[in-house]
Amino acid sequence: MAMDKNIRHAMKAGRQQADEVLKFRAKELQRRVNAVKRQPAAVRAARIPAPIAPKLVRAAGGPGSAGVLVAEGDSWFDYPLNDILRLLEDHHGYDVESVAHKGDRVEDMAYGSGQFEEFARRLEKLLRQNIVPKAILLSGGGNDIAGEEFGMLINHALSPAAGLNEQVLSGVIDERIKFAYVTILSAITRICEQRLNGPIKILTHGYDYPVPDGRGFLGGWWILPGPWLEPGFRQKGYDDLAVRVNLAKRLIDRFNDMLKAVVALPEFAHVKHIDLRTTLSTGSNYKRDWANELHPTFAGFKRVTERFAAAI
């Protein structure tokens, strides 16, 4: 990927947002210092906490940890009952500090500084405990191409240019989402460099091939209703599930190719892309792996999480 002016601008925007967050946090940290100083001397002197009873340590899962991770992202990191972060903690022994929120678009993460400020706060908490995160996990982009916007990515089945609309797809994935990712990675990298005097490994992913069968969350209600793909396909005249699966596959390939190109930029040598494609099934047994159109089952999340654990 050539270092064009838009990429440079996105990097600059990310660093500027990070600098604004760091400036704000510097003021807040000084307030914290002043608040601690106002505490009675006896309280300030008690810097070493009393040992926790072994029984309580065992009740919390024991004293060990595979390391601490910090996560930012969407519903693959913040899903009811099971998600990648829960499994990294419970099945792989990591402790995770998360600012992820289901439903967030990657543009929300890039241009709304709230997650960056919260990310900096979590990092500061860890450093006060003499803990340096082992890696930072980033998940985003699914909400930018699925849902109400999805139908805009495909031409009608009866159109002479049936299938994915290359021009729209390029604008959404190769511009909008790409620049947002560059901004996010630049901001996170800047915050880590300022707080830790160097970057930390960042892991991204591009999802797996979904099956647009019209299934939403718990039948299509509550906090993650869905379906997110089938309505767009139906509106554009695609009734054959096999055709839908093929078009969704091409869409996910395009998304992963974009992410791999971003990670290949020299400025992101510390960033690794986890390619999750073909981890989950799209065959006759796909419901074993996919709980709905966008989210894995518990068994599916387990397989996906194993890929994350291997990359960490």
C-alpha positions as CSV (number, residue, x, y, z in Angstrom):
1,M,0.0,0.0,0.0
2,A,1.5,3.3,-1.1
3,M,1.9,5.9,1.6
4,D,-0.6,8.3,0.0
5,K,-1.6,11.6,1.6
6,N,-4.8,10.1,3.0
7,I,-2.9,7.5,4.9
8,R,-0.5,10.2,6.2
9,H,-3.5,12.3,7.2
10,A,-5.1,9.4,9.0
11,M,-1.9,8.7,10.9
12,K,-1.5,12.3,11.9
13,A,-5.2,12.5,13.0
14,G,-4.6,9.5,15.2
15,R,-1.5,10.9,16.8
16,Q,-3.3,14.2,17.4
17,Q,-6.2,12.6,19.1
18,A,-3.8,10.6,21.2
19,D,-1.9,13.8,22.2
20,E,-5.2,15.5,23.2
21,V,-6.2,12.5,25.3
22,L,-2.7,12.4,26.9
23,K,-2.9,16.2,27.7
24,F,-6.3,15.7,29.3
25,R,-5.1,12.7,31.2
26,A,-2.1,14.6,32.5
27,K,-4.5,17.1,34.1
28,E,-6.6,14.3,35.6
29,L,-3.5,12.5,36.9
30,Q,-2.4,15.6,38.6
31,R,-5.8,15.9,40.3
32,R,-5.3,12.3,41.4
33,V,-1.9,13.1,42.8
34,N,-3.3,16.0,44.7
35,A,-6.2,13.9,46.0
36,V,-3.8,11.2,47.3
37,K,-1.8,13.9,49.0
38,R,-4.9,15.1,50.8
39,Q,-5.4,11.7,52.4
40,P,-4.2,11.3,56.0
41,A,-0.6,10.3,56.4
42,A,-1.5,6.9,57.8
43,V,-3.5,6.1,54.7
44,R,-0.8,7.2,52.3
45,A,1.8,5.2,54.3
46,A,-0.2,2.0,53.8
47,R,1.2,1.3,50.3
48,I,1.6,-2.4,50.7
49,P,-1.8,-4.1,51.1
50,A,-2.2,-6.9,53.6
51,P,-1.8,-10.4,52.1
52,I,-5.0,-11.9,50.9
53,A,-6.1,-15.1,52.5
54,P,-5.2,-18.2,50.4
55,K,-8.8,-19.2,50.4
56,L,-9.8,-16.0,48.8
57,V,-7.0,-16.3,46.2
58,R,-8.3,-19.7,45.3
59,A,-11.8,-18.4,45.0
60,A,-10.6,-15.9,42.4
61,G,-8.9,-18.6,40.3
62,G,-5.5,-18.7,41.9
63,P,-2.6,-16.3,41.9
64,G,-1.3,-17.1,38.4
65,S,-1.9,-15.3,35.1
66,A,-0.8,-15.8,31.6
67,G,-0.5,-12.0,31.3
68,V,-2.7,-8.9,31.0
69,L,-4.4,-7.9,27.7
70,V,-6.1,-4.6,26.9
71,A,-9.0,-4.8,24.4
72,E,-10.9,-2.3,22.3
73,G,-13.7,-3.3,19.9
74,D,-17.2,-4.6,19.1
75,S,-19.4,-7.5,19.9
76,W,-16.8,-10.2,19.1
77,F,-15.2,-8.8,22.3
78,D,-18.5,-7.9,24.1
79,Y,-21.1,-10.6,23.5
80,P,-23.7,-11.9,25.9
81,L,-22.6,-15.1,27.8
82,N,-19.5,-15.8,25.7
83,D,-17.0,-13.9,23.6
84,I,-13.3,-14.0,22.8
85,L,-12.3,-12.0,25.9
86,R,-14.2,-14.2,28.3
87,L,-12.6,-17.3,26.8
88,L,-9.1,-15.8,26.9
89,E,-9.6,-15.3,30.6
90,D,-11.4,-18.5,31.5
91,H,-9.8,-21.0,29.1
92,H,-6.3,-19.4,28.5
93,G,-5.5,-17.8,31.8
94,Y,-5.2,-14.1,30.7
95,D,-6.6,-11.1,32.6
96,V,-8.3,-8.7,30.2
97,E,-9.0,-5.0,30.6
98,S,-11.7,-4.1,28.0
99,V,-13.2,-0.9,26.6
100,A,-15.0,-2.9,23.9
101,H,-18.7,-2.2,23.4
102,K,-21.1,-4.2,21.2
103,G,-22.5,-2.4,18.2
104,D,-19.6,0.1,17.9
105,R,-18.5,1.0,14.4
106,V,-14.9,1.4,13.7
107,E,-15.5,5.0,12.8
108,D,-17.0,5.5,16.3
109,M,-13.7,4.1,17.8
110,A,-11.5,6.2,15.5
111,Y,-13.2,9.6,15.7
112,G,-15.0,9.6,19.0
113,S,-12.1,10.0,21.5
114,G,-14.0,8.3,24.4
115,Q,-12.5,4.9,23.8
116,F,-9.0,6.4,23.5
117,E,-9.4,8.2,26.8
118,E,-10.7,5.1,28.5
119,F,-7.9,3.1,27.0
120,A,-5.4,5.5,28.5
121,R,-7.1,5.2,31.9
122,R,-6.9,1.4,31.8
123,L,-3.3,1.6,30.9
124,E,-2.5,4.0,33.7
125,K,-4.3,1.7,36.2
126,L,-2.1,-1.2,35.1
127,L,1.1,0.8,35.3
128,R,0.2,1.8,38.9
129,Q,0.3,-1.9,39.6
130,N,3.6,-2.3,37.8
131,I,1.9,-4.3,35.0
132,V,2.7,-3.9,31.4
133,P,0.1,-5.4,29.0
134,K,1.3,-8.4,27.0
135,A,-0.8,-7.2,23.9
136,I,-3.6,-5.0,22.8
137,L,-6.5,-6.6,21.0
138,L,-8.6,-4.7,18.4
139,S,-11.8,-5.8,16.8
140,G,-13.9,-3.6,14.5
141,G,-15.5,-3.1,11.1
142,G,-18.3,-5.6,11.1
143,N,-20.9,-3.0,12.2
144,D,-19.7,-0.7,9.4
145,I,-20.6,-3.2,6.6
146,A,-23.5,-5.1,8.1
147,G,-27.0,-4.1,9.1
148,E,-29.0,-1.3,7.4
149,E,-25.9,-0.3,5.3
150,F,-25.3,-3.8,3.9
151,G,-27.7,-3.5,0.9
152,M,-25.7,-0.6,-0.5
153,L,-22.7,-2.9,-1.1
154,I,-24.5,-5.1,-3.6
155,N,-26.2,-4.6,-6.9
156,H,-29.5,-6.2,-7.6
157,A,-29.4,-9.8,-8.8
158,L,-31.1,-8.8,-12.1
159,S,-28.6,-6.0,-12.7
160,P,-26.1,-6.4,-15.6
161,A,-23.5,-5.8,-12.9
162,A,-25.0,-8.2,-10.3
163,G,-22.9,-8.9,-7.2
164,L,-20.8,-6.7,-5.1
165,N,-20.7,-3.1,-6.1
166,E,-17.0,-2.5,-6.5
167,Q,-17.2,1.3,-6.4
168,V,-19.2,1.4,-3.2
169,L,-17.1,-1.4,-1.7
170,S,-14.0,0.5,-2.4
171,G,-15.3,3.6,-0.8
172,V,-16.5,1.8,2.3
173,I,-13.6,-0.7,2.9
174,D,-10.6,0.7,1.1
175,E,-11.3,4.3,2.2
176,R,-13.7,4.7,5.1
177,I,-12.8,1.7,7.2
178,K,-9.1,1.7,6.2
179,F,-8.5,5.3,7.2
180,A,-10.4,4.6,10.5
181,Y,-8.1,1.7,11.3
182,V,-5.0,3.7,10.5
183,T,-6.3,6.4,12.8
184,I,-7.0,3.9,15.6
185,L,-3.7,2.1,15.3
186,S,-1.8,5.4,15.2
187,A,-3.6,6.7,18.3
188,I,-3.1,3.5,20.3
189,T,0.6,3.3,19.3
190,R,1.1,7.0,20.3
191,I,-0.4,6.5,23.7
192,C,1.7,3.4,24.4
193,E,4.8,5.1,23.2
194,Q,4.2,8.0,25.6
195,R,3.2,5.8,28.6
196,L,5.6,2.9,28.0
197,N,8.5,4.4,25.9
198,G,7.7,2.1,23.1
199,P,4.9,0.3,21.3
200,I,3.1,-2.9,22.4
201,K,2.0,-5.8,20.2
202,I,-1.4,-5.0,18.7
203,L,-3.6,-7.8,17.3
204,T,-6.4,-7.2,14.7
205,H,-8.7,-9.6,12.9
206,G,-11.0,-9.6,9.9
207,Y,-13.8,-12.0,11.1
208,D,-14.7,-15.3,9.3
209,Y,-17.0,-16.2,6.4
210,P,-20.6,-15.8,7.6
211,V,-23.8,-17.6,6.5
212,P,-26.5,-15.1,5.6
213,D,-29.4,-17.3,6.6
214,G,-31.6,-14.6,8.3
215,R,-30.9,-15.7,11.9
216,G,-30.6,-12.8,14.4
217,F,-29.6,-12.8,18.0
218,L,-32.1,-15.0,20.0
219,G,-34.4,-15.0,17.1
220,G,-33.9,-11.3,16.3
221,W,-34.6,-9.3,19.4
222,W,-33.0,-7.6,22.5
223,I,-29.6,-5.9,22.5
224,L,-28.2,-7.4,19.2
225,P,-31.3,-8.1,17.1
226,G,-30.3,-8.8,13.6
227,P,-30.4,-10.3,11.1
228,W,-27.8,-8.1,9.5
229,L,-27.2,-9.5,6.1
230,E,-30.3,-11.4,4.9
231,P,-32.6,-8.4,4.6
232,G,-30.1,-6.7,2.2
233,F,-29.7,-9.8,0.1
234,R,-33.5,-10.3,0.0
235,Q,-34.1,-6.7,-1.0
236,K,-31.6,-7.1,-3.9
237,G,-33.2,-10.4,-5.1
238,Y,-30.7,-12.9,-3.8
239,D,-32.7,-15.9,-2.5
240,D,-30.2,-18.7,-3.0
241,L,-28.2,-19.2,0.2
242,A,-25.2,-20.6,-1.7
243,V,-25.0,-17.4,-3.7
244,R,-25.3,-15.3,-0.6
245,V,-22.5,-17.3,1.1
246,N,-20.2,-16.8,-1.9
247,L,-20.8,-13.0,-2.0
248,A,-20.3,-12.7,1.8
249,K,-17.1,-14.7,1.4
250,R,-15.8,-12.2,-1.2
251,L,-16.8,-9.3,1.1
252,I,-14.8,-10.8,4.0
253,D,-11.8,-11.5,1.7
254,R,-11.8,-7.9,0.7
255,F,-12.0,-6.8,4.3
256,N,-9.1,-9.0,5.4
257,D,-7.0,-7.9,2.4
258,M,-7.4,-4.3,3.4
259,L,-6.4,-5.0,7.0
260,K,-3.4,-7.0,5.9
261,A,-2.3,-4.1,3.8
262,V,-2.7,-1.7,6.7
263,V,-0.7,-3.9,9.0
264,A,2.0,-4.1,6.4
265,L,2.8,-0.4,6.7
266,P,6.3,0.2,8.2
267,E,4.8,2.3,11.0
268,F,2.8,-0.7,12.2
269,A,5.5,-3.3,12.4
270,H,4.3,-4.1,15.9
271,V,0.8,-4.9,14.6
272,K,-0.2,-8.5,13.7
273,H,-3.3,-9.5,11.7
274,I,-5.0,-12.7,12.8
275,D,-6.6,-14.4,9.7
276,L,-9.6,-16.2,11.1
277,R,-11.0,-17.3,7.7
278,T,-12.0,-21.0,7.5
279,T,-11.9,-21.3,11.3
280,L,-15.7,-21.7,11.3
281,S,-17.7,-23.8,8.9
282,T,-20.0,-22.6,6.2
283,G,-21.0,-26.2,5.2
284,S,-24.1,-28.2,6.2
285,N,-23.0,-28.2,9.8
286,Y,-22.5,-24.4,10.0
287,K,-25.0,-23.9,12.8
288,R,-22.6,-25.7,15.1
289,D,-20.2,-22.8,14.6
290,W,-22.5,-19.9,13.9
291,A,-25.1,-18.8,16.5
292,N,-26.5,-16.2,14.0
293,E,-25.4,-14.3,10.9
294,L,-22.5,-12.5,12.6
295,H,-21.6,-14.2,15.9
296,P,-20.2,-17.7,16.6
297,T,-21.6,-20.2,19.0
298,F,-19.8,-21.1,22.2
299,A,-17.9,-23.8,20.2
300,G,-17.2,-21.4,17.4
301,F,-15.9,-18.7,19.8
302,K,-13.6,-21.4,21.4
303,R,-12.0,-22.1,18.0
304,V,-11.6,-18.4,17.2
305,T,-10.1,-17.7,20.7
306,E,-7.5,-20.4,20.2
307,R,-6.3,-18.5,17.1
308,F,-6.0,-15.4,19.3
309,A,-4.2,-17.3,22.1
310,A,-1.7,-18.7,19.6
311,A,-1.0,-15.2,18.2
312,I,-0.5,-13.6,21.6
